């Protein structure tokens, strides 16, 4: 499959799918066929690139809407000569729901999504019952959704959404994963703001 590039250089890790209405051949994005993890809302890649560097036997796709942030991910990935990283500019829910093949993902990372704190805006939150089903379809059995937020109300909603879904079981975030921080998280922690962690494993 020919992958179109967002950048003119051959080395660009920023990709544009050949179709926005057909499932993506995720294995064709990488030089090696390996388990796949996806970060939805990668920001500037402060977590994403660190975690990919620690796990060279896993492939990673980062999804972000802002091209400037994607270019930061690309620069960081090039600096570390990472071959297991790809990124694309797209809305996270659409990518997970319409481009990922069924049972293709080993883990999703969703860290500090917009909490939409005003009650009248909460319908815009990414994590809801429908989204949990989208992730279930894309996850392999035993695949895991890892969540982080500083917003306690949103955290309670996340736990409620996945906890009420019979296809998921609560599990622990491994310490080695929890120790890889986003830039947002470092700032929050420095100010004494707690990070709330949750993880849910697909069981059927």
C-alpha positions in Angstrom: 0.0 0.0 0.0 1.3 3.4 -0.9 1.1 5.8 2.1 0.8 9.5 1.3 3.0 11.9 3.3 2.2 15.1 5.1 5.8 16.1 4.7 8.0 16.2 1.6 10.8 14.2 3.1 11.0 10.5 2.7 11.8 10.2 6.4 8.6 11.8 7.6 6.6 9.8 10.2 3.6 12.0 9.6 1.3 10.0 7.3 -1.9 10.7 5.5 -4.1 7.5 5.0 -4.8 6.6 1.4 -8.5 6.6 2.3 -10.6 8.2 5.0 -13.5 5.8 4.5 -11.7 2.4 4.4 -9.9 0.6 7.2 -6.2 1.3 7.4 -3.6 -1.5 6.8 -1.7 -0.6 10.0 1.0 -3.1 9.5 1.9 -1.5 6.1 2.9 1.7 8.0 6.0 0.1 9.6 9.1 -1.7 8.5 8.4 -4.6 11.0 5.1 -6.3 11.9 4.8 -5.8 15.7 2.0 -5.3 18.3 0.4 -1.9 17.9 -0.3 0.8 20.5 -2.2 4.0 19.8 -2.2 7.3 21.6 -5.4 9.4 21.0 -4.5 13.0 21.5 -0.7 12.9 21.5 0.0 16.6 22.0 3.6 17.3 21.4 4.6 13.7 21.9 6.2 14.1 25.3 4.8 10.7 26.5 4.4 9.1 23.1 8.0 9.4 22.0 9.5 8.4 25.3 7.3 5.3 25.5 8.1 4.3 21.9 11.8 4.6 22.6 11.5 2.3 25.6 9.5 -0.3 23.6 11.2 -0.8 20.2 9.4 -4.2 19.8 6.0 -2.4 19.6 4.7 -0.1 16.9 3.0 3.2 17.8 0.5 5.5 16.1 -0.1 8.9 17.6 -3.3 10.9 16.6 -3.4 14.6 16.9 -5.4 17.4 15.3 -2.7 20.1 15.3 0.0 19.9 12.6 2.4 21.9 14.6 2.3 19.3 17.4 2.7 16.5 14.9 5.9 18.1 13.6 7.2 18.2 17.2 6.6 14.5 17.4 8.4 14.0 14.2 11.5 16.0 15.3 11.7 14.1 18.6 11.3 10.8 16.8 14.0 11.6 14.3 16.3 12.7 17.0 16.0 9.2 18.6 16.0 7.4 15.2 12.7 5.7 16.0 11.4 3.4 13.3 8.4 2.3 15.3 6.5 5.6 15.3 3.9 7.0 12.9 1.6 10.0 13.5 -1.4 11.4 11.7 -3.6 14.5 11.8 -7.2 13.4 12.5 -9.9 13.6 15.0 -9.3 10.8 17.6 -12.8 9.4 17.7 -13.1 9.2 13.9 -9.7 7.4 13.6 -10.6 4.8 16.2 -14.0 4.2 14.9 -13.6 4.2 11.1 -9.9 3.6 10.2 -8.6 1.1 12.7 -9.3 -2.5 11.7 -11.1 -4.7 14.2 -8.9 -6.3 17.0 -5.8 -4.6 15.7 -4.6 -2.7 18.8 -2.9 -4.0 21.9 -3.3 -0.8 23.9 -4.9 2.7 23.7 -3.4 5.6 25.7 -5.8 8.5 26.4 -4.1 11.1 28.6 -5.6 14.4 29.8 -8.3 14.7 27.2 -10.3 18.0 27.2 -12.5 17.7 30.3 -15.2 20.1 29.1 -15.8 21.1 32.7 -19.0 23.1 32.2 -22.1 20.9 32.6 -23.7 22.1 29.3 -20.5 21.0 27.4 -20.0 17.6 28.9 -21.6 15.9 25.9 -18.4 16.8 24.0 -16.2 14.7 26.2 -14.3 12.0 24.2 -14.9 9.2 26.7 -18.5 8.0 26.8 -20.4 4.7 26.4 -20.3 4.8 22.6 -16.6 5.5 22.6 -16.0 2.6 24.9 -17.6 0.3 22.3 -15.5 1.8 19.6 -12.3 1.0 21.5 -13.6 -2.5 22.3 -14.0 -3.2 18.6 -10.5 -2.1 17.8 -8.8 -3.8 20.7 -7.5 -7.3 20.7 -8.8 -9.5 23.5 -6.6 -8.8 26.6 -5.8 -5.4 25.0 -5.9 -2.4 27.4 -7.2 1.1 27.6 -5.0 3.4 29.7 -6.5 6.6 31.0 -5.1 9.7 32.8 -6.7 12.9 33.9 -6.4 15.6 36.5 -10.2 16.3 36.4 -11.9 14.2 39.1 -15.4 14.5 37.6 -14.1 13.3 34.2 -12.2 10.6 36.0 -15.3 9.3 37.7 -17.1 9.4 34.3 -14.3 7.3 32.7 -14.4 4.7 35.4 -18.2 4.6 35.2 -18.2 4.2 31.4 -15.7 1.3 31.3 -16.8 -0.2 34.6 -20.3 -0.7 33.4 -19.3 -2.3 30.1 -19.2 -6.1 30.4 -16.5 -6.3 27.8 -13.9 -4.7 30.1 -12.4 -5.4 33.5 -10.5 -2.9 35.6 -6.7 -3.5 35.9 -3.6 -1.7 37.2 -1.4 0.7 35.2 2.1 -0.8 35.3 4.6 1.3 37.3 7.0 1.5 34.3 4.2 3.0 32.2 3.0 5.4 35.0 6.5 6.7 35.3 6.6 8.0 31.8 5.0 11.4 32.1 3.5 13.9 29.7 4.6 17.5 29.8 1.1 18.5 31.1 1.5 15.9 33.8 5.0 17.2 34.9 3.5 20.7 35.2 0.5 19.5 37.2 2.6 17.4 39.5 5.0 20.2 40.2 2.0 22.3 41.3 0.8 19.5 43.5 -2.1 18.5 41.2 -2.7 14.7 41.3 -2.8 12.5 38.3 -5.6 10.0 38.3 -4.9 6.7 36.6 -7.3 4.0 35.4 -6.9 1.0 33.1 -9.4 -1.4 31.6 -8.6 -4.7 29.9 -10.8 -6.1 27.1 -12.0 -9.5 28.4 -14.3 -10.7 25.6 
